[in-house]
Amino acid sequence: MNITIMPNLDKKNSAACTREVSRKLHSLGVGVYLDECYKKEFSDCPVLFAPYDEVVERCDVIIAIGGDGTIIRHAKSAALHGKRLFGINEGRVGFLATMEPNQMEKIEDLVLGRYQVERRMMLEISHYSGQEKKTWYALNDVVISKGPFTRMIDFAVTCSGRLVGDYRGDGAVFATPTGSTAYALSAGGAIVDPALETIEMVAIAPHSLLSRPILFSPDSVLIVTAQQRSEQSHAYFSVDGEAEIPLFTGDRISIRRSPVYVELIDLGGKAFYEVLQKKIIGRG
């Protein structure tokens, strides 16, 4: 068995956790890999170093050490390469993480296959600007938003060729069930069980008394078209909270269910609602 560790060294204790995990895995006879960019930091660990794509391709499981952002960042690589993903929480909430750093004994359960797998839906997002097309994948969401100091933005949304509505406001969140407990929740959206498959749309500060969150069929193809109202109105979009990309008048964003899924390893066997109560509702 081969396992690749992906730590977020911006998290205070992730380096120490990486060392402990790598040594534990090595003692259990597992081949351990790290991206070669970490070679200087972890030269004292019993691991093999190689370029990112190579360590992802070689492994059976990816261990992400950090917060939810770290897990989401590596979910796309895991899904596209058909690898299972295991999260160790070194962040604040760790909603997607399987274990805490003080539960190192659970590593043996991972190696012995004593776990459950949660198959999570993702989104495929395509940006059409002029003759150019670029595609991304999201585990959480794609967000259409205005600039920090600009006026409200205007955009139209269609579902499988039919108009859903013309919107004016600060933007909209299009989320998976996994992403329904992230930005979509803060914007007033519903909590969706991740065992379901749907695309949730939540308008952000809409200039309307009637705008409400919408749950679309997983087979829907949503098209968001940017409509510039003035020179002071600028729109952007971001995928899973990564860099904002400008949207120009007439640009289109296509949002649909991804053909690839991420498989999250769960050692605890806790129900979604237990985790929700402990890590989100219980925090107030």
C-alpha positions as CSV (number, residue, x, y, z in Angstrom):
1,M,0.0,0.0,0.0
2,N,1.2,3.5,-0.9
3,I,0.0,6.7,0.8
4,T,0.7,10.3,-0.2
5,I,0.7,13.0,2.5
6,M,-0.4,16.5,1.6
7,P,0.3,18.9,4.6
8,N,-0.6,22.6,4.8
9,L,2.5,24.0,6.5
10,D,0.6,27.3,7.2
11,K,-1.2,25.4,10.0
12,K,0.7,25.6,13.3
13,N,1.1,21.9,14.1
14,S,0.9,20.3,10.6
15,A,4.6,19.7,10.3
16,A,4.8,17.8,13.6
17,C,1.6,15.9,12.6
18,T,3.2,15.0,9.2
19,R,6.3,13.6,10.9
20,E,4.2,11.5,13.3
21,V,1.9,10.2,10.5
22,S,4.8,9.3,8.2
23,R,6.6,7.4,10.9
24,K,3.5,5.6,11.9
25,L,2.7,4.6,8.3
26,H,6.3,3.5,7.7
27,S,6.2,1.2,10.9
28,L,3.1,-0.4,9.4
29,G,4.9,-1.3,6.2
30,V,3.3,1.5,4.0
31,G,5.1,3.3,1.3
32,V,4.9,7.0,2.1
33,Y,5.2,9.8,-0.5
34,L,5.5,13.6,-0.3
35,D,5.6,16.3,-2.9
36,E,9.3,17.1,-3.7
37,C,8.6,20.7,-2.6
38,Y,8.7,19.5,1.0
39,K,12.0,17.8,0.7
40,K,13.9,20.3,2.8
41,E,11.3,20.4,5.5
42,F,10.9,16.6,5.9
43,S,14.3,15.2,4.9
44,D,14.4,13.4,8.3
45,C,11.2,11.4,7.6
46,P,11.0,7.9,6.1
47,V,9.3,9.1,2.9
48,L,10.0,9.2,-0.9
49,F,9.8,12.5,-2.7
50,A,8.6,13.1,-6.3
51,P,6.7,15.7,-8.3
52,Y,3.1,16.4,-7.3
53,D,1.4,14.5,-10.2
54,E,3.7,11.6,-9.7
55,V,3.0,11.2,-5.9
56,V,-0.7,11.4,-6.6
57,E,-0.5,8.8,-9.4
58,R,1.5,6.3,-7.3
59,C,-0.6,6.3,-4.2
60,D,-3.7,4.5,-3.1
61,V,-4.8,7.1,-0.6
62,I,-4.1,10.8,-0.1
63,I,-3.9,12.1,3.4
64,A,-4.6,15.9,3.7
65,I,-3.3,17.5,6.9
66,G,-4.8,20.9,7.6
67,G,-8.2,22.5,7.6
68,D,-11.3,22.1,5.4
69,G,-9.6,24.3,2.8
70,T,-6.7,21.9,2.5
71,I,-9.0,18.9,2.2
72,I,-11.0,20.6,-0.5
73,R,-7.9,21.7,-2.4
74,H,-6.7,18.1,-2.7
75,A,-10.2,16.6,-3.3
76,K,-10.0,17.6,-7.0
77,S,-6.7,15.8,-7.6
78,A,-8.0,12.7,-5.7
79,A,-11.2,12.6,-7.7
80,L,-9.6,13.1,-11.1
81,H,-7.0,10.4,-10.3
82,G,-9.5,8.0,-8.7
83,K,-7.8,8.1,-5.3
84,R,-9.5,8.1,-1.9
85,L,-9.0,11.1,0.4
86,F,-8.4,11.0,4.2
87,G,-8.4,14.3,6.2
88,I,-6.6,15.0,9.5
89,N,-7.8,18.2,11.1
90,E,-5.2,20.9,11.9
91,G,-7.7,23.7,11.2
92,R,-10.5,25.3,13.2
93,V,-13.6,23.4,12.2
94,G,-12.4,20.3,10.3
95,F,-15.9,19.5,9.1
96,L,-14.6,17.2,6.4
97,A,-11.8,15.7,8.4
98,T,-11.9,12.1,9.6
99,M,-9.7,12.3,12.6
100,E,-8.0,14.7,15.0
101,P,-4.2,14.8,15.6
102,N,-4.6,13.2,19.0
103,Q,-6.2,10.1,17.5
104,M,-3.1,8.7,15.8
105,E,-4.2,5.1,16.7
106,K,-6.8,5.4,13.9
107,I,-4.0,5.3,11.3
108,E,-3.9,1.5,11.7
109,D,-7.6,1.3,10.9
110,L,-6.9,3.2,7.7
111,V,-4.0,0.8,6.7
112,L,-6.1,-2.3,7.5
113,G,-9.1,-1.0,5.5
114,R,-11.4,-0.7,8.5
115,Y,-13.3,2.3,7.2
116,Q,-16.4,3.5,5.3
117,V,-16.3,5.5,2.1
118,E,-18.5,8.5,1.4
119,R,-18.9,9.3,-2.3
120,R,-19.4,13.1,-2.6
121,M,-20.9,14.9,-5.7
122,M,-18.8,17.6,-7.3
123,L,-19.5,20.4,-9.8
124,E,-18.0,20.9,-13.2
125,I,-17.7,24.6,-14.0
126,S,-16.9,25.9,-17.5
127,H,-16.1,29.6,-18.2
128,Y,-16.9,30.8,-21.8
129,S,-15.3,34.2,-22.6
130,G,-15.2,35.0,-26.3
131,Q,-13.8,31.9,-28.1
132,E,-12.0,30.7,-24.9
133,K,-13.3,27.9,-22.6
134,K,-11.7,26.8,-19.3
135,T,-13.0,24.1,-17.0
136,W,-12.7,23.7,-13.2
137,Y,-14.1,21.2,-10.6
138,A,-15.5,22.1,-7.2
139,L,-16.3,20.0,-4.1
140,N,-17.9,23.0,-2.3
141,D,-19.1,25.7,-4.6
142,V,-18.7,28.3,-7.3
143,V,-19.4,31.9,-6.3
144,I,-20.4,34.8,-8.5
145,S,-19.6,38.0,-6.8
146,K,-19.1,41.8,-7.1
147,G,-15.8,43.5,-6.5
148,P,-15.1,44.9,-3.0
149,F,-15.9,48.5,-3.9
150,T,-18.3,48.2,-6.8
151,R,-22.0,48.5,-7.3
152,M,-24.5,45.6,-7.4
153,I,-24.1,43.2,-10.4
154,D,-26.7,41.9,-12.8
155,F,-26.7,38.4,-14.1
156,A,-29.2,36.0,-15.7
157,V,-29.6,32.3,-14.8
158,T,-31.1,29.6,-17.0
159,C,-31.7,25.9,-16.2
160,S,-31.5,23.5,-19.1
161,G,-32.3,26.3,-21.5
162,R,-35.2,27.9,-19.5
163,L,-34.9,31.2,-17.7
164,V,-34.8,30.9,-13.9
165,G,-34.5,34.7,-13.4
166,D,-32.7,37.9,-13.9
167,Y,-30.8,38.8,-10.7
168,R,-29.4,42.0,-9.2
169,G,-27.4,42.0,-6.0
170,D,-24.0,41.0,-4.7
171,G,-23.9,37.7,-6.5
172,A,-24.9,34.0,-5.9
173,V,-23.5,30.8,-4.5
174,F,-24.0,27.6,-6.5
175,A,-23.2,24.7,-4.1
176,T,-23.0,21.0,-3.9
177,P,-24.6,19.2,-0.8
178,T,-21.1,19.2,0.7
179,G,-20.8,23.0,0.1
180,S,-24.3,23.6,1.6
181,T,-22.7,23.9,5.0
182,A,-20.1,26.5,3.8
183,Y,-20.7,29.9,2.2
184,A,-24.2,28.9,1.1
185,L,-25.2,28.4,4.7
186,S,-23.9,31.8,5.7
187,A,-25.8,33.3,2.8
188,G,-29.1,31.8,4.0
189,G,-29.2,28.6,2.2
190,A,-30.5,25.2,3.3
191,I,-28.4,22.4,4.9
192,V,-28.4,19.5,2.4
193,D,-27.6,16.0,3.4
194,P,-24.4,15.1,1.4
195,A,-25.9,11.7,0.5
196,L,-28.3,13.6,-1.8
197,E,-27.4,14.9,-5.2
198,T,-28.5,18.4,-6.1
199,I,-27.2,21.9,-7.1
200,E,-28.2,24.6,-4.6
201,M,-28.4,28.2,-5.7
202,V,-28.4,31.0,-3.0
203,A,-28.5,34.6,-4.1
204,I,-26.2,36.9,-2.1
205,A,-27.9,40.1,-0.8
206,P,-30.4,40.1,-3.7
207,H,-32.2,43.4,-4.4
208,S,-35.5,41.6,-4.3
209,L,-38.2,40.6,-1.7
210,L,-38.9,37.3,-3.4
211,S,-35.5,35.7,-4.0
212,R,-35.2,32.4,-2.2
213,P,-32.7,29.5,-2.4
214,I,-33.4,27.0,-5.1
215,L,-32.5,23.3,-5.3
216,F,-32.0,22.0,-8.8
217,S,-32.1,18.5,-10.2
218,P,-28.6,17.0,-10.4
219,D,-29.1,16.6,-14.1
220,S,-29.6,20.3,-14.6
221,V,-27.2,22.4,-16.6
222,L,-27.2,26.0,-15.2
223,I,-25.9,28.9,-17.3
224,V,-25.0,32.2,-15.6
225,T,-24.6,35.1,-18.0
226,A,-22.9,38.4,-16.8
227,Q,-24.8,41.6,-17.6
228,Q,-22.8,44.8,-17.0
229,R,-25.1,47.6,-15.8
230,S,-22.4,50.4,-15.5
231,E,-18.7,50.9,-15.6
232,Q,-18.7,50.8,-11.8
233,S,-20.2,47.3,-11.8
234,H,-17.7,44.5,-12.0
235,A,-18.4,40.7,-11.6
236,Y,-16.0,37.9,-10.6
237,F,-16.3,34.2,-9.9
238,S,-14.3,31.8,-7.8
239,V,-14.2,28.0,-7.5
240,D,-13.9,26.6,-4.0
241,G,-12.7,29.9,-2.7
242,E,-9.6,30.1,-4.9
243,A,-8.5,33.1,-6.9
244,E,-11.2,35.4,-8.3
245,I,-11.5,35.5,-12.1
246,P,-13.2,38.5,-13.8
247,L,-16.4,38.1,-15.6
248,F,-17.0,40.5,-18.6
249,T,-20.3,41.4,-20.2
250,G,-21.6,38.4,-22.1
251,D,-19.4,35.9,-20.4
252,R,-21.1,32.7,-19.5
253,I,-20.5,30.2,-16.6
254,S,-21.8,26.6,-17.1
255,I,-22.5,24.7,-13.9
256,R,-23.4,21.0,-13.9
257,R,-22.8,17.8,-11.9
258,S,-19.3,16.5,-12.4
259,P,-18.8,13.1,-14.0
260,V,-16.1,12.4,-11.3
261,Y,-16.8,12.1,-7.5
262,V,-14.5,12.4,-4.5
263,E,-14.4,9.4,-2.1
264,L,-13.8,10.5,1.5
265,I,-12.6,8.0,4.0
266,D,-14.6,7.9,7.3
267,L,-13.1,6.0,10.2
268,G,-15.5,7.2,12.9
269,G,-18.7,6.0,11.3
270,K,-20.5,9.1,12.6
271,A,-23.7,10.2,10.9
272,F,-23.7,13.5,9.0
273,Y,-26.0,15.1,11.6
274,E,-23.8,14.1,14.5
275,V,-20.9,15.9,12.9
276,L,-23.1,18.8,12.0
277,Q,-24.2,19.2,15.6
278,K,-20.7,18.9,17.0
279,K,-18.8,21.1,14.5
280,I,-21.3,23.7,13.3
281,I,-24.6,23.9,15.2
282,G,-22.8,23.3,18.6
283,R,-20.4,26.1,17.9
284,G,-23.3,28.6,17.6
